[in-house]
Amino acid sequence: MILLRAMCGGWNRLDIASWDDEHLIQAVRAELQLSMGITAEPIFQRIFRWDRAIPQYRLGHLENVGWIEERSRLYPGLFLAGNAYHGVALNDCTEQAEKISEQVTSFLSKNK
């Protein structure tokens, strides 16, 4: 057995959020069959709807983040992280957390 998660919709397909559950399930199953050859009936399925769940960066985002980070350097010991800065996905946040932990460790070892 395998567990799959299908994420549907998003900024470019807002209409999908309004599909009824059966339509959504049929669409996902059709995509799984096309992309992975999966035809078996699922043992269980759950639908979670999170409207506006993932932030959408706007034009100028990187400049704004640069401005914020430049000013944060005025406050040694202040560390900024999260999906508002360098990526909204879990992998992005995990990567940021690793970098921040290294910065914190370095800061603390220098300021004993």
N, C-alpha and C positions, 0 to 999 in steps of 0.2 A: 504494500500500500504506500501511497505518497500523499502528502498534504500540499495543496496548491493554494495560492492566493492570487486572485485576479483583481487588478485595480482598473476601474472603468471610469471614463469621463475625463474630467480635468478641464483646464482652461480652454482648450481647443474643442472640447466636446461637451459643453454644459448641458445639452439636451439629454444626455444619457441619464443624468440624475433624476429625470422625471419619468423614466421608463418604469412600468410596473415590474414587480419581482419576476414574474414568469418570463416576460420579454428579456429581461436582463440575464436570467439564467440560460435561456436558449441562446442568446448571443455569445455568452462566455463559453458555453459548451461547443458551439460551432467554431469559435476561434481555437479552442483547445484541440478539436479534431483536426482542423486545418493545419495548425502549427506543430502539433505534437503527435497526431494520430490517435488521440485518446477518444475512445467511443464508449467506454464502460460507464454505467450509471454511477453517480457519486453515492457514497455511503451516507454522507450528510453534506449539507450546504448551509451557509449562513450569509446573510446580506447585512452589511453595516453601511449606512449612508452618512457620510461626513461632508456636509456642504461647506465649501470654502475651507477645506482642511489644510491644504498646502499653500503657503504664501507664494504670491507671484511677484517676482522682482520687477521693478519698473525701470525704464530707461534712466540711466544715471545712477543705478544702484551701486556699482563699484566705486564711483566717485564719492558717493555718500559714505560708504563703508570706509574708504580711505581717509576721508575727513574725520570721521569718528575715531578711527584708530590713531591717527596723528595726534589728536587732542587727548586721547586716553594716555599717551606716553607722558603727559604732564603729571600723572598720578601713579608713581611706581607702586606696584602691588595690586593694581586694578587690572583684572583680566576679563576680557569680553569674549563670549562664545555663545553659540546657539544657531538655530536655523535662520536667524535674521541677517546673518553676516555672509557666510561662504558656502551655502548649500543647504537645501531643505531636507534632503534624504537622510535616512538613518546612517548610511555609510559616510556621508559628508560630516555629520555631527560627531560620529565616532572618530573620524580622522582629526577633526578640530579638537576633540577632547584629549587626544593623545598629544597634540602639539601644545595645548594649554597646560597639560600636566607637566610637560618638560619645562615650560617657561616658569611655572610655579616652583618646581623643584630647583631650578637654577636660581630664581629670585631668593628663595628661602635659604639656600646654601651660601649665597653671597651676603645675606643680611642677618647672620646669626648674632 
